[in-house]
């Protein structure tokens, strides 16, 4: 008798799991779209356990990103704490993959994410007279969104064959950024570049509201053109060691 009861329970459980896993993903995303603002999803296809979103947009003014062809598979290990998916995506001339979790209270976390991109794809995020060249690779070891705000970000970014115009051409070589939280309401990005016309060392601190404080030492190398040196001299005075110190405060939303 007990064996019959256990088999019946297993059949019922299997039926419930099948219904949930095979449920259309578009129905669920329509129900939760108000809970994931400022993230917007378009052209949702597939089932809960395996599907695709044609376009994912983060409509936050501080970080207005978008990604295409976002595919996912269910991550069973994340179910006890809410839910999670392993995702792959395309965007900005490259793509990436990682783990995204959503807790029962709506908080979102990202971990173990790696990505690639082409630097020119980010020209829209820079000043009108600045353009970028080179390739980007990065890693997000931890990202937390709580109450619809980015509260924690641990990540690294490598910019290879880096070049920009200010409006003169400036070769930066390899640029490395290491990003981590500083206090409760801000993050700090440590910057280092080598192998180009300018060596850079410094940091940029940015708050959740978009306020930033940049303090970077820039030293022309032996390969730097006179145009590059002249451009740097417009930002700061050269010290006895041949370095220029760039210090600036502002808000990224008002650039």
Buried (B, 14 or more C-beta within 10 A) or exposed (E): EEEEEEEEEEEEEEEEEEEEEEEBBBEBBEEEEEEBEBBBBEEBEBBBBBBBBEBBBBEBEBEEBEBBBBBBEBBEEBEEEBBBBBBBBEBBBBBBEBBBBBBEEBBBBBBEBEBBBBBBBBBEEBEEEEBBBBBBBBBBBBBBBBEBEBBBBBBBBBBBBBBBBBEBBBBBBBBBBBBBBBEEEBBBBBBBBBBBBBBBBBBBBBBEEBBBBBBBBBBBBEEBBEBBBEBBEEBBEBEEEEBBBBEEEEEBEEE
